[in-house]
Amino acid sequence: MKPAHAPADHPSIPPKKTGILIANLGTPDGYDYWSMRRYLNEFLSDKRVIDYPAWKWQPLLQGIILTKRPFTSGKNYKLIWNEDKNESPLMTITRSQAEALRARATAEWGDAVMVDFCMRYGNPSTQDVLERMVKAGCQRIVFLPLYPQYAGATSATANDQLFRALMVQKWQPAVRTCEPYFDRPDYIGALAASVRRALGDTVPAKLVASYHGMPKRYLLEGDPYHCQCQKTSRLLKEALGWPDGVIDTTFQSVFGTEEWLRPYTVEHVAELARRGITDIAVISPAFAADCIETLEEINGEIRESFEHAGGKGFTYIPCLNDDPAHVEVMLAVVRDNIAGWV
């Protein structure tokens, strides 16, 4: 619509809305070589992820890594690909999360809100989705990165990309970024409920809480991720009412040659099997949606490491995904941050 008494050539202005934008890590468009190369190039060129000087890192990345890694990563993606929709499971699940959150947000705030999702790497890009929301009239946006624990390589880089997208807007919306939600009672309760669904009332010999890894150096430089992972595991143990020692906190997806946060999941599960703990469960509290790191790495490489060392029973507990309790957590986080706007 046009403002009252505006001249005939005045651009139309859509009705004012508040946007709710959720963001996940990202996904390649396909598992072919060039799709994988484009995705990996964007991901591994992010200074929040790999902070080596460009003169040192880029020749290695553009040469050896991006020549070989798209083939191996593509094979891994092919194993889990949603062939019906021709997309990765992360895309399927994140879209479903957005649809469920949209239904709940619309029921609470009606047409005053617009809900969408974006990816930090790949499509739909943060910039494309932000532009769509601005054109639809979103003058205020609540931005929720789907990472329960904060890390520079996840939450911060998602925020960075949003801020870059804002830089090219003629009329910038006001933005509120959401803080990590790892210690919210409703989130911990949803995690605990997922464990009970998978295991019933049985207390396992070990529940391995496997979090995405990062270089140990990042912790020493002030990143709070490691501490927030440890607290997540502790709060989950307390919510389940389990004794000390049942939940082990480990880290997966090690990359490069420097030391990362320990213990490494792939090594730890093998050590458990060698110690005679041959039945374990594994959960991934750092992931809001099942993805290559859970569906292929945990259920593939990490499971194989455990079984090769003598393990027998391996139960993977899925991420919260679009479980109604998880959607309610998202809605509650948004509700806290949208206060005064709708």
Secondary structure, DSSP 8 states (H G I E B T S, - for coil): ---TT--TTS------EEEEEEEEEEE-S-SSHHHHHHHHHHHHT-TTT--S-HHHHHHHIIIIIHHHHHHHHHHHHHHH-BTTTTB-HHHHHHHHHHHHHHHHHHHHHGGGEEEEEEEEEESSBHHHHHHHHHHTTEEEEEEEES-SS--IIIIIHHHHHHHHHHTT-SS--EEEE----TT-HHHHHHHHHHHHHHHTT---S-EEEEEE--BHHHHHTT--HHHHHHHHHHHHHHHHT--TTSEEEEEE---SSS-BSSSBHHHHHHHHHHTT--EEEEE-TT-SS--IIIIIIIIIIIHHHHHHTT--EEEEE---TT-HHHHHHHHHHHHHHHTTT-
